């Protein structure tokens, strides 16, 4: 039975995050007590992966407002909104961050009718308990969604297949199981004997540090390759399917994921290999028409030539371009795997149906 790593722990009213910047050499959980610590954890990628960011944001928003003392419901809402907006500024691309924060705020607003100014002190405790329950509900829903995606994704794969993946959309990118790695973990339990190739995923090396570590820890046959080796392993006939996650999917099926994903999709199309994007429904943004409307985060260029090296691997001050994500056009995506089922093109017609 697979032992799943938990990236987010909520124990005795305290929130802990697995610091993924220290993997694979150290497994350290950090305690989150305020909005500055949560913002830093999200921005610095101590917690990463769209679903995990959403869960961390929901639980963290509760933790960061749990000890607020106000004189009225209106004052509490104002301070809650201020904390929410601060956390939302940590990363711009992953839609789950905003989805989870907005859901928490909508829960607060829905409790307005129960807020009584005459006994606000008592009602404030009730409201905070309701917010805690909503955060934990978001956590549990992600666990269930990822398991369902694992089952749905496994139906597309056959025992013994060679699988290529990019970045990390595994157990540590979600509350549990993962998105695109969920079927690999379930397949391992059921004797599918997958042969997985993991792109290193420059410049932050999530494939090398996280996916290779996670799959190896689970006993799955995994081979680490450089990003520019994807073409040759496909040409060699070693890849039967590509599985990747998604940080935001537009209404037309364009999907933003870790930088380099679109290149893998184009290669898969050339070699006639199915390319499956695993997308929780919370990551589908029907309010974003196309991938061109997705704001792509650009990070500090020093990550390219300085972060992992004892000495600079490029001239100091060299111009850099370091987008954290790229957009895979819908035409390269064979199918979208969600917790509610598998969606096939045309995505502009079939994606909205999943919400009906």
C-alpha positions as CSV (number, residue, x, y, z in Angstrom):
1,X,0.0,0.0,0.0
2,X,1.4,3.4,-1.0
3,X,2.4,5.7,1.9
4,X,1.3,9.1,0.8
5,X,3.2,12.2,1.8
6,X,1.1,15.0,3.2
7,X,2.1,18.5,2.2
8,X,-0.4,20.2,4.5
9,X,-1.2,19.2,8.0
10,X,-3.8,20.7,10.2
11,X,-3.4,19.4,13.8
12,X,-4.7,20.7,17.1
13,X,-5.8,24.0,15.4
14,X,-2.3,24.5,14.0
15,X,-1.3,24.5,10.3
16,X,2.0,23.0,9.1
17,X,3.3,23.0,5.5
18,X,6.0,20.7,4.1
19,X,8.8,23.0,3.0
20,X,9.3,21.7,-0.5
21,X,12.3,24.0,-1.2
22,X,14.3,21.7,1.1
23,X,13.4,18.5,-0.7
24,X,14.7,15.9,-1.5
25,X,17.4,16.2,1.2
26,X,15.2,17.2,4.1
27,X,11.5,16.7,5.1
28,X,10.7,19.7,7.3
29,X,7.3,21.0,8.2
30,X,7.0,24.7,9.0
31,X,4.3,26.2,11.2
32,X,2.1,29.0,9.7
33,X,0.8,31.5,12.2
34,X,0.2,34.7,10.2
35,X,-0.4,36.1,6.8
36,X,3.2,37.1,6.2
37,X,4.4,33.5,6.8
38,X,1.7,32.2,4.5
39,X,2.4,34.7,1.7
40,X,6.1,33.8,2.0
41,X,5.4,30.1,1.9
42,X,3.3,30.4,-1.3
43,X,5.6,32.9,-3.1
44,X,8.8,31.0,-2.2
45,X,7.2,27.7,-3.4
46,X,7.5,26.1,0.0
47,X,4.0,25.0,-0.8
48,X,3.3,24.6,-4.6
49,X,0.9,22.9,-7.0
50,X,-2.4,24.6,-7.8
51,X,-4.6,22.3,-5.6
52,X,-2.2,22.4,-2.6
53,X,-1.9,26.2,-2.9
54,X,-5.7,26.4,-2.8
55,X,-6.0,24.2,0.3
56,X,-3.2,26.0,2.0
57,X,-4.8,29.4,1.2
58,X,-8.2,28.3,2.6
59,X,-6.8,26.8,5.8
60,X,-4.3,29.6,6.1
61,X,-6.9,32.3,5.7
62,X,-8.8,30.8,8.7
63,X,-5.6,30.6,10.8
64,X,-4.7,34.2,9.9
65,X,-8.1,35.5,11.0
66,X,-8.9,33.1,13.8
67,X,-7.6,35.5,16.5
68,X,-9.1,38.7,15.1
69,X,-11.0,40.6,17.7
70,X,-13.5,43.1,16.3
71,X,-16.5,45.0,17.6
72,X,-18.9,44.1,14.7
73,X,-19.5,41.7,11.8
74,X,-18.8,44.5,9.3
75,X,-15.4,45.2,10.9
76,X,-14.5,41.5,10.9
77,X,-15.4,41.2,7.2
78,X,-13.3,44.2,6.4
79,X,-10.2,42.8,8.1
80,X,-10.9,39.3,6.7
81,X,-11.0,40.8,3.2
82,X,-7.7,42.7,3.8
83,X,-6.0,39.4,4.8
84,X,-7.5,37.6,1.9
85,X,-6.3,40.2,-0.7
86,X,-2.8,40.1,0.8
87,X,-2.6,36.3,0.5
88,X,-4.0,36.5,-3.1
89,X,-1.1,38.7,-4.1
90,X,1.4,35.9,-3.5
91,X,1.1,34.3,-7.0
92,X,-1.0,35.4,-10.0
93,X,-1.4,32.3,-12.2
94,X,-2.8,29.3,-10.2
95,X,-6.6,29.9,-10.2
96,X,-7.1,27.6,-7.1
97,X,-5.5,30.3,-5.0
98,X,-8.3,32.8,-5.8
99,X,-11.0,30.1,-6.0
100,X,-10.3,29.0,-2.4
101,X,-9.9,32.5,-1.0
102,X,-13.2,33.6,-2.7
103,X,-15.0,30.6,-1.5
104,X,-13.9,31.3,2.1
105,X,-15.1,34.9,1.8
106,X,-18.4,33.8,0.3
107,X,-18.9,31.5,3.3
108,X,-18.3,34.5,5.6
109,X,-20.8,36.7,3.7
110,X,-23.4,33.9,3.8
111,X,-23.2,34.0,7.6
112,X,-24.3,37.7,7.7
113,X,-27.9,36.8,8.7
114,X,-26.7,35.0,11.8
115,X,-24.5,37.8,13.0
116,X,-26.2,39.7,15.8
117,X,-24.7,43.0,17.1
118,X,-26.3,42.4,20.5
119,X,-24.3,39.2,21.1
120,X,-21.4,39.7,18.6
121,X,-18.8,38.2,20.9
122,X,-20.7,34.8,20.8
123,X,-21.5,35.0,17.1
124,X,-17.9,35.7,16.3
125,X,-16.9,32.4,17.7
126,X,-19.6,30.6,15.7
127,X,-18.5,32.4,12.5
128,X,-14.9,31.4,13.0
129,X,-15.9,27.8,13.6
130,X,-17.9,27.8,10.4
131,X,-14.9,29.2,8.5
132,X,-12.7,26.5,9.9
133,X,-15.2,23.8,8.8
134,X,-15.3,25.3,5.3
135,X,-11.5,25.2,5.1
136,X,-11.4,21.6,6.2
137,X,-14.2,20.8,3.7
138,X,-12.0,22.3,0.9
139,X,-9.2,20.1,2.1
140,X,-11.3,16.9,2.1
141,X,-12.9,17.7,-1.3
142,X,-9.4,17.9,-2.8
143,X,-8.5,14.5,-1.4
144,X,-11.6,13.0,-2.9
145,X,-11.2,14.8,-6.2
146,X,-7.6,13.6,-6.6
147,X,-8.6,10.0,-5.9
148,X,-11.3,10.3,-8.5
149,X,-8.9,11.7,-11.1
150,X,-6.6,8.8,-10.3
151,X,-9.3,6.3,-11.1
152,X,-10.4,8.2,-14.2
153,X,-6.8,8.6,-15.4
154,X,-6.0,5.0,-14.8
155,X,-8.8,4.0,-17.2
156,X,-6.7,5.6,-20.0
157,X,-3.6,3.7,-19.3
158,X,-2.5,0.1,-19.7
159,X,-0.1,-2.0,-17.6
160,X,3.5,-1.7,-18.6
161,X,3.2,1.6,-20.3
162,X,6.0,4.1,-20.5
163,X,4.8,7.5,-19.1
164,X,6.4,10.9,-19.4
165,X,5.5,13.6,-16.9
166,X,6.7,17.2,-16.4
167,X,7.0,19.2,-13.2
168,X,5.2,17.7,-10.1
169,X,1.5,17.2,-9.9
170,X,1.8,14.5,-7.3
171,X,0.8,13.9,-3.7
172,X,2.8,17.0,-2.5
173,X,1.1,19.3,-5.0
174,X,-2.4,18.4,-3.6
175,X,-4.0,17.5,-0.3
176,X,-3.3,13.8,-1.2
177,X,-2.8,11.4,-4.2
178,X,-1.9,14.1,-6.7
179,X,-3.6,14.9,-10.0
180,X,-1.6,13.5,-12.9
181,X,0.5,11.3,-10.7
182,X,-2.6,9.8,-8.9
183,X,-3.1,7.1,-11.6
184,X,0.6,6.2,-11.3
185,X,0.2,5.7,-7.5
186,X,-3.0,3.7,-7.9
187,X,-1.4,1.7,-10.8
188,X,1.5,0.9,-8.5
189,X,-0.9,-0.6,-5.9
190,X,-2.6,-2.6,-8.7
191,X,0.6,-4.0,-10.3
192,X,0.6,-1.9,-13.5
193,X,4.4,-1.7,-13.5
194,X,4.6,1.7,-15.3
195,X,7.9,2.9,-16.5
196,X,7.9,6.6,-15.7
197,X,10.3,9.3,-17.2
198,X,10.4,12.5,-15.3
199,X,11.6,15.7,-16.9
200,X,13.9,17.6,-14.5
201,X,11.8,20.8,-15.1
202,X,14.2,23.7,-15.1
203,X,14.8,26.1,-13.6
204,X,13.3,25.1,-10.3
205,X,13.8,21.4,-10.9
206,X,10.4,20.2,-9.5
207,X,10.7,17.1,-11.7
208,X,14.1,16.2,-10.3
209,X,13.7,17.3,-6.7
210,X,10.0,16.4,-6.2
211,X,8.6,14.0,-8.8
212,X,11.6,11.7,-9.0
213,X,11.8,11.7,-5.2
214,X,8.1,11.1,-4.7
215,X,7.8,8.2,-7.2
216,X,11.1,6.6,-6.1
217,X,9.8,6.8,-2.5
218,X,6.6,5.0,-3.6
219,X,8.6,2.2,-5.4
220,X,7.6,3.3,-8.9
221,X,10.1,2.7,-11.7
222,X,11.2,6.2,-12.5
223,X,14.0,7.6,-14.7
224,X,15.1,11.2,-14.5
225,X,15.9,13.0,-17.7
226,X,16.8,16.6,-18.7
227,X,14.0,18.6,-20.3
228,X,15.7,18.5,-23.7
229,X,15.8,14.7,-23.7
230,X,12.0,14.4,-24.0
231,X,12.2,14.2,-27.8
232,X,14.7,11.3,-27.9
233,X,12.8,9.1,-25.4
234,X,9.7,9.6,-27.5
235,X,11.5,8.8,-30.7
236,X,13.0,5.7,-29.1
237,X,9.4,4.4,-28.5
238,X,9.7,4.5,-24.8
239,X,6.7,6.8,-24.2
240,X,3.1,5.6,-24.6
241,X,1.4,8.5,-22.9
242,X,2.2,11.9,-21.4
243,X,0.5,13.0,-18.1
244,X,0.7,16.6,-16.7
245,X,-1.1,18.8,-14.3
246,X,-2.6,22.2,-14.8
247,X,-2.6,25.5,-12.9
248,X,-5.4,27.2,-14.8
249,X,-7.5,26.0,-17.8
250,X,-9.3,28.6,-19.9
251,X,-12.8,28.1,-21.2
252,X,-11.5,27.0,-24.7
253,X,-9.3,24.2,-23.2
254,X,-6.0,26.1,-23.3
255,X,-4.1,25.0,-20.2
256,X,-1.4,26.9,-18.2
257,X,1.1,24.6,-16.5
258,X,4.7,24.7,-15.5
259,X,7.1,26.2,-18.1
260,X,8.1,23.6,-20.6
261,X,4.7,21.8,-20.7
262,X,3.7,23.2,-24.1
263,X,7.0,22.0,-25.7
264,X,6.2,18.5,-24.4
265,X,2.7,18.7,-25.8
266,X,4.0,19.7,-29.2
267,X,6.5,16.8,-29.2
268,X,3.8,14.4,-28.2
269,X,1.6,15.5,-31.1
270,X,4.5,15.0,-33.5
271,X,5.2,11.5,-32.2
272,X,1.4,10.6,-32.1
273,X,1.5,10.1,-28.3
274,X,-1.6,10.9,-26.3
275,X,-1.2,14.0,-24.1
276,X,-3.4,14.0,-21.0
277,X,-3.9,17.1,-18.8
278,X,-5.3,16.5,-15.3
279,X,-7.4,19.4,-14.2
280,X,-9.6,19.5,-11.1
281,X,-12.8,21.4,-11.8
282,X,-11.7,24.0,-9.3
283,X,-8.8,24.8,-11.8
284,X,-11.1,25.3,-14.8
285,X,-11.8,29.0,-15.2
286,X,-14.7,29.5,-17.5
287,X,-14.4,33.3,-16.9
288,X,-11.1,33.2,-18.8
289,X,-11.9,32.9,-22.5
290,X,-8.5,31.6,-23.8
291,X,-5.0,31.0,-22.8
292,X,-4.0,34.4,-24.0
293,X,-6.0,35.9,-21.2
294,X,-4.1,34.0,-18.5
295,X,-1.6,36.2,-16.6
296,X,1.8,34.4,-16.6
297,X,4.0,34.9,-13.5
298,X,7.6,36.0,-14.3
299,X,10.1,35.2,-11.6
300,X,13.6,36.4,-10.7
301,X,16.0,35.5,-13.5
302,X,18.7,34.5,-10.9
303,X,16.7,31.2,-10.6
304,X,18.1,30.3,-14.0
305,X,21.8,30.6,-13.4
306,X,22.4,31.1,-9.6
307,X,19.9,29.2,-7.5
308,X,21.4,25.7,-7.6
309,X,25.0,26.5,-8.2
310,X,28.0,27.2,-6.0
311,X,29.2,29.7,-8.6
312,X,27.2,31.6,-11.2
313,X,26.6,29.6,-14.4
314,X,26.2,32.8,-16.4
315,X,27.7,36.3,-16.3
316,X,26.5,38.3,-13.3
317,X,23.7,40.7,-14.4
318,X,22.9,38.8,-17.7
319,X,19.5,39.6,-19.1
320,X,17.0,36.8,-18.4
321,X,13.4,35.9,-19.1
322,X,12.0,33.5,-16.5
323,X,8.3,32.8,-16.9
324,X,7.0,30.3,-14.4
325,X,4.3,28.9,-16.7
326,X,3.4,28.5,-20.4
327,X,0.1,27.8,-22.1
328,X,-0.5,24.5,-23.9
329,X,-3.0,25.2,-26.7
330,X,-6.1,23.0,-26.6
331,X,-5.4,21.4,-29.9
332,X,-2.4,19.6,-28.4
333,X,-4.4,18.1,-25.5
334,X,-5.8,14.7,-26.2
335,X,-8.2,14.7,-23.2
336,X,-8.8,16.6,-20.0
337,X,-9.1,14.4,-16.9
338,X,-11.2,15.8,-14.1
339,X,-12.7,14.2,-10.9
340,X,-16.1,14.3,-12.7
341,X,-15.0,12.5,-15.8
342,X,-12.8,12.6,-18.9
343,X,-13.5,15.5,-21.3
344,X,-12.6,15.3,-25.0
345,X,-12.6,18.1,-27.7
346,X,-14.2,20.3,-28.6
347,X,-13.4,21.8,-25.2
348,X,-15.2,25.1,-25.6
349,X,-18.4,23.0,-25.8
350,X,-17.6,20.1,-23.5
351,X,-15.9,21.9,-20.6
352,X,-19.0,23.8,-19.4
353,X,-21.0,20.5,-19.5
354,X,-18.9,19.2,-16.6
355,X,-20.5,21.8,-14.3
356,X,-24.1,21.0,-15.3
